[in-house]
Amino acid sequence: MMQQALLAEFDHEAATTAKVLANIPADQFSWRPHEKSFTMGGLANHIVDLYTWAVATIDGDKFDMKLDGANFATSKATTVEELLANLEANRVKARASIEALKVETLGNPWSLANGGHVIFTQPKGAVLRGMVFNHLVHHRGQLSVYLRLTGAPVPSIYGPSADDKGGM
């Protein structure tokens, strides 16, 4: 039952993410709302990369940003088509990990570290929901604001938007 719930949420959010990414204007990849903010392309690539974190969380017990990060593939898409292709590839891998997940492992500890220094340790289930699913939704919300600020249409996310009154 838990696995079915995770998969349903995952599938719904992935489809919504694809809709948001598809609305990025081709000429706005380098746009940013503030000098400290991601560029639109950087934020979109980070969102695409978050799907790989599901695999790292389910299939491993820790991730060290300094030690493991160098071997961690990151999306460097420069077009919407590349973003969507990378999203689909990462989505397929993440979904396969969720499908193969042994629910009893969701309580096992998982740690995020940087150069051997543990930043936090939480149960895998909390990491999957918080650092993967919720993190993804957070950044997708940021991207929807980027779309609005650049005049691009914002698709329906959890209901109609000013640009997509048809809803979901």
N, C-alpha and C positions, 0 to 999 in steps of 0.2 A: 504494500500500500504506500509506504513512504517513497519508494522508488518511482511509482507511478505519479505521485504528486510532484516530485522533483522534475521528472521528465515533462510533465504537462506545463509546469512553470517555465522550464528551460525552453521548450519549443515555442511557447507564446512570446517570451521575451526575445528570442532569437529572430522571430519573424518581425517583431516590432523594430528591433535594431536594424534589420535590413532596410525597412521602410525609411528610417531616419537617415541612414547612410546614403541611400539612393537619392536623397534630396540635396546633397552637398553640391553647390555650384562648382563646376570644373575650374573656374578662375579664382576660387576663394580658398584653396588649400593652404596658402600662407597667411591668411587673415587671422588676427588674434584680437580679442577685445581689450587686452592690456598687455604691457610688456612682460609681466610675470605669468601670463596665461599661456597654455598650449596654443599652438597654431591650430586651425581647424583640421588640417591634415594630420598633425601630430596627435590631437585628441581622438580623431577617428581611428588612427592606427592603434592607439592604446586600447580603445574599445575592442577592436578586432583581436588584439593580443590577450585580452582578459579571458577569452574562451579557452586559451591554452592553460590558464591557471587552474581550470577545473581538472584537467588531466594531472597536473602537478600535485594538486591537493588529494585527489582520489588515489593516484598511483604511488605516491610517495609519503614520507613522514615529515619532511622538512624541505625548505628551500632557502638556500643562502644566496642572497642577491650578489655578493661579491664572488663567491666560488662557483655557483651554478649559473649566475646571470650571463656570463660570457658565452655559455653554450646554449642559451635560451634564445630561440629564433624569435625575431621581432618583425612585425609587418612594416614595410617601408613603401607602401602603395602611394602612388602619386596621381591616381585616377580613381574615380568612383568604381569603375569596372574592376580594377585591381583590388580595391577594398572589399567589394562584394565577393570576389573569388576567394580572397584570403579568409573572409568571414566564413564562407561556406566550408572551406577546408578545415578551419579550426572548429567550427560547429560540429562537423561530422565526427572528429576525434573526441571532442568533449562529450558528445551524446553517447558515443560508444563506451567511454569510461563510466558515465552515469549508468548506462544499461548493465555494465559488468560489475557495478558497485555491490559489494557485500554490505548490506544495511547495518549489520552488527559492527562494522568498522567505523561508523560515523561518530562513535564516542572515543575512538582512539586519538591520542594527542598528535598534533601537527604543529610544527614550529616554523616561524619566519626568522631568519638570521641575516646578519650582514658581517662578513668576515669573521665568522665564528661567534659573534656576539648575538645572543638570542633576543630578538625584539619582542616576540610574544609566542606563547604556546596556548592553543585552544583545541577543543575537540574538532575533528575533521568536519563534522556536520556544521558546526558554527563557522568554520572557515569557508566552507562551500557556500553557505547562505550569505555570510557577511562580506568576506574579502573577494568573493567571485560574483555571485548573483547581485547583491546589493551594490557593490562597487561598480559593476557594469551599468546598472540602472542609474546610479548617481551620475556617471560620466555621460550617459546617453541624454540625461536631462540637461547637462551642460551644453551638449552638442545641439539640442533643440533650441536653446537660447541663442547659440551662435547662428543657427539658421535664421531665427527671427531677426537678429541684429543685422544680418547681411541681406535681408529682404527675400530670402529663400522660403518657400512654403514649408510649414511645419505639419507633418502628417499626424493623423490620429494616433495617440499612444495608448491612453487608458479610457478614451472616449473622444468625442469630436474635438477638433481644434478649430481655430478661427479660419484656417485654410482648408480643412478637411471635415466638413460638416456631416459627411456621410458616416462618420464614426469608423468602426472597425470592420 
